[in-house]
């Protein structure tokens, strides 16, 4: 019995690296979905956005801005 040669060693390492990255990304995204972390994050961020961005914007009446367009 002779020695076995590994002709695809760099390709095999590359495929294994891609599989590891894909599994890690899947685990992270599954955790975010399972524990509903995206909604919890927006619950914390929206008051900050409302305070510094949306409340500073000038308000305008949408009905007044489109009045007379179809005439």
Residue pairs with C-beta under 8 A, 6 or more apart in sequence:
6 12
31 37
32 38
